[in-house]
Amino acid sequence: MDTTIKVPRALKAKVMLWTDISYHDMEQIENMQSIPDLESILCNVLGVDLPEPKTGVLLELYVQTVLFSRECSFKKEQTSALLSIIKSIHEANIETPLNNIEQCSKYCQELLLCHSVRRPPFSINLFSSKEVNCIFEYIHNNYMTHYKLYKYIFTPQVKLDLSLTYSGIPDHEDSFAPEGAEVVAKEDGSPETLETSNTEEEETTAGSTPQLKELIEKEVREQMMLVSGQLDQRIKEIADQHNRALDSPQPNHKAKK
């Protein structure tokens, strides 16, 4: 099992016409009217093979996208491209358990641009400006708003396992005798350390060892709390920027001649 954690990265958008769902597949999808039938065909076409509850959550996302396309009276090629866009944004989100909402939001905008502006072979005008605004609002309300929930369900949880080692301090204090002391066996078989001239010094050192450990652990805890607070603040700032960007009106993109 690969335990490598991928860092958030910028993704390059591309045209996704008939990428995951062919024309024949779209004909089958359009013929399905009930939710169970839609889930069955989408599961086969998109190759959804995940344990529950992941399968149910993912199929619900795709089914709602098909229903949204029907409400907007999208053509087969438009519905196919929109499903691929949703699928691609979701895969970008769950490729890392780390926060990458900034990259996902930018990737979403670039994907929509790729399908709303005629600039072959880099982009096509598959959706009108009005349709793009409707799709952007749909993705924001149905996916980006629940971005953390999807990440929580589909990505492994990352935990920090911190262990401290102290240089020069043995793991078991009873397994050694101070320098200058002799060890003899008692009648019950346990070792007995004979007192020497430096007994007081050794007792002072032994007594300071737990205090040293306690001091170091306290300092580490304080530093971790400080870093954790800074990360939480940064995540909050990014989330606020993302919400402001989504709430701001989107410019209309006219097709280039």
Beta strands, then each sheet from edge to edge (+ up, - down):
strand 1: 183-185
strand 2: 191-193
sheet 1: 1+ 2-
end
